[in-house]
Amino acid sequence: MQKIHFLFLILIISCLSGCSASVLIPPLPGPLMIPSSVGSIYTAYAISTDERGFQTIIEDEMLETKIQSAILNEKGLEILDLSTYAYNGNVYIVGKYDEKEDLQRIRRLVKKNNKVNSLTTYLFSEEENSHCNNAEDYILQMSVKTALLEDDNVWGANVAVKSVDCNIILLGRVGDINEAVKARQIAGNINGVKSVKSFIRSSKQNQYLRQSKRIAFAMK
């Protein structure tokens, strides 16, 4: 029975990753919407080291997909290069925007979803004369991801990587703060990376935040 559950788990995650990966990360110009299932390369190993647990991972993946669909289907919204990530219902939108009005529309669109606990946006304004094209972003994204996976000091499978105009954004959950620092160092050492922004949290950070919330609630 345990073997059946394990195989079923792998099958679901493979579908979540594979079904979207086939159409969402071409190294070609044009709008991109990349879910974290592609960036984080979820496997049975990644799930076993992810503190969220299987059910929460699935809920986060579904939340990402729903938000991406809502953004893509919004009439009149100029989509350039956006990626959606969700961790415990906390949503991150990273990428590019064209007009400030579009940025505000995206924020309002995400906040309509009642399963979103918080929203963080990290978006770059579209530049006509950008010195970093989509192909270079794709190569950098894959280079950073590979370096993280090859380093034994980081749970690289739990870190999602996004490159925007050759600026690297890291998201995900790792075991401790040292891993988060190490992941940022690895990304910064890749040739061609302009800057690194990390939204990675460690398990200890999450435990501290949960404890703080419980204390604050008890004091009300």
Disulfide bonds with the S-S distance in Angstrom:
Cys132-Cys166 1.97
